[in-house]
Amino acid sequence: MARTDPTEPVRSAQRIVDVLSAQGVQYAFTATLRRALAEEGPSLIDVPVDYSRNTDLAAQLHDDPFE
């Protein structure tokens, strides 16, 4: 499987949309989500995620965050 370049998320998301023949939208408002869900076929919703606290959150779930 080819790896996409994480420094280019928009281009990577567009590739996924193209491969799946999906509708691609970036989540901004509830209306956008409703529009995507109303489309026929799959939709890809681009939601920004802050991964900076993953280690802290994992530590709350496990004794060893890297277990």
Short mmCIF file of the C-alpha atoms (twelve columns), coordinates in Angstrom:
data_MODEL
# 
_entry.id   MODEL 
# 
loop_
_atom_site.group_PDB 
_atom_site.id 
_atom_site.type_symbol 
_atom_site.label_atom_id 
_atom_site.label_alt_id 
_atom_site.label_comp_id 
_atom_site.label_asym_id 
_atom_site.label_seq_id 
_atom_site.Cartn_x 
_atom_site.Cartn_y 
_atom_site.Cartn_z 
_atom_site.pdbx_PDB_model_num 
ATOM 1  C CA . MET A 1  0.000   0.000  0.000  1 
ATOM 2  C CA . ALA A 2  1.393   3.388  -0.957 1 
ATOM 3  C CA . ARG A 3  1.898   5.819  1.896  1 
ATOM 4  C CA . THR A 4  0.547   9.326  1.558  1 
ATOM 5  C CA . ASP A 5  2.633   12.313 2.600  1 
ATOM 6  C CA . PRO A 6  1.264   13.505 5.988  1 
ATOM 7  C CA . THR A 7  2.636   17.001 5.324  1 
ATOM 8  C CA . GLU A 8  0.145   17.350 2.497  1 
ATOM 9  C CA . PRO A 9  -3.194  16.409 4.117  1 
ATOM 10 C CA . VAL A 10 -5.377  18.182 1.569  1 
ATOM 11 C CA . ARG A 11 -3.760  16.392 -1.359 1 
ATOM 12 C CA . SER A 12 -3.873  13.097 0.548  1 
ATOM 13 C CA . ALA A 13 -7.564  13.543 1.347  1 
ATOM 14 C CA . GLN A 14 -8.265  14.381 -2.293 1 
ATOM 15 C CA . ARG A 15 -6.601  11.129 -3.356 1 
ATOM 16 C CA . ILE A 16 -8.858  9.169  -0.992 1 
ATOM 17 C CA . VAL A 17 -11.934 10.980 -2.302 1 
ATOM 18 C CA . ASP A 18 -10.892 10.194 -5.883 1 
ATOM 19 C CA . VAL A 19 -10.219 6.505  -5.184 1 
ATOM 20 C CA . LEU A 20 -13.518 6.011  -3.355 1 
ATOM 21 C CA . SER A 21 -15.530 8.171  -5.776 1 
ATOM 22 C CA . ALA A 22 -16.755 9.880  -2.609 1 
ATOM 23 C CA . GLN A 23 -17.929 13.376 -1.835 1 
ATOM 24 C CA . GLY A 24 -15.250 15.257 0.125  1 
ATOM 25 C CA . VAL A 25 -16.105 18.025 2.577  1 
ATOM 26 C CA . GLN A 26 -14.237 19.696 5.392  1 
ATOM 27 C CA . TYR A 27 -16.299 19.731 8.588  1 
ATOM 28 C CA . ALA A 28 -16.978 23.283 9.684  1 
ATOM 29 C CA . PHE A 29 -20.666 23.463 10.577 1 
ATOM 30 C CA . THR A 30 -23.532 21.102 11.291 1 
ATOM 31 C CA . ALA A 31 -25.057 21.984 7.903  1 
ATOM 32 C CA . THR A 32 -21.930 20.694 6.168  1 
ATOM 33 C CA . LEU A 33 -22.167 17.375 8.002  1 
ATOM 34 C CA . ARG A 34 -25.852 17.072 7.153  1 
ATOM 35 C CA . ARG A 35 -25.110 17.820 3.481  1 
ATOM 36 C CA . ALA A 36 -22.430 15.120 3.389  1 
ATOM 37 C CA . LEU A 37 -24.752 12.571 5.002  1 
ATOM 38 C CA . ALA A 38 -27.527 13.432 2.530  1 
ATOM 39 C CA . GLU A 39 -25.292 12.670 -0.498 1 
ATOM 40 C CA . GLU A 40 -25.681 9.336  -2.232 1 
ATOM 41 C CA . GLY A 41 -22.642 7.146  -1.779 1 
ATOM 42 C CA . PRO A 42 -19.718 7.584  0.587  1 
ATOM 43 C CA . SER A 43 -18.548 10.955 1.873  1 
ATOM 44 C CA . LEU A 44 -15.143 11.827 3.291  1 
ATOM 45 C CA . ILE A 45 -15.226 14.457 6.023  1 
ATOM 46 C CA . ASP A 46 -11.927 16.201 6.771  1 
ATOM 47 C CA . VAL A 47 -11.800 16.907 10.528 1 
ATOM 48 C CA . PRO A 48 -8.655  18.460 12.010 1 
ATOM 49 C CA . VAL A 49 -7.298  16.405 14.923 1 
ATOM 50 C CA . ASP A 50 -4.768  17.601 17.500 1 
ATOM 51 C CA . TYR A 51 -2.542  14.599 18.247 1 
ATOM 52 C CA . SER A 52 -0.229  16.518 20.591 1 
ATOM 53 C CA . ARG A 53 -1.788  14.989 23.731 1 
ATOM 54 C CA . ASN A 54 -1.961  11.365 22.580 1 
ATOM 55 C CA . THR A 55 0.720   10.203 25.042 1 
ATOM 56 C CA . ASP A 56 -1.016  11.965 27.958 1 
ATOM 57 C CA . LEU A 57 -4.380  10.466 27.024 1 
ATOM 58 C CA . ALA A 58 -2.896  6.984  26.581 1 
ATOM 59 C CA . ALA A 59 -1.256  7.243  30.019 1 
ATOM 60 C CA . GLN A 60 -4.707  7.740  31.552 1 
ATOM 61 C CA . LEU A 61 -5.925  4.539  29.887 1 
ATOM 62 C CA . HIS A 62 -2.885  2.306  30.537 1 
ATOM 63 C CA . ASP A 63 -0.123  2.070  33.096 1 
ATOM 64 C CA . ASP A 64 2.411   2.040  30.250 1 
ATOM 65 C CA . PRO A 65 1.360   4.375  27.406 1 
ATOM 66 C CA . PHE A 66 3.493   2.384  24.955 1 
ATOM 67 C CA . GLU A 67 2.251   -1.045 26.049 1 
# 
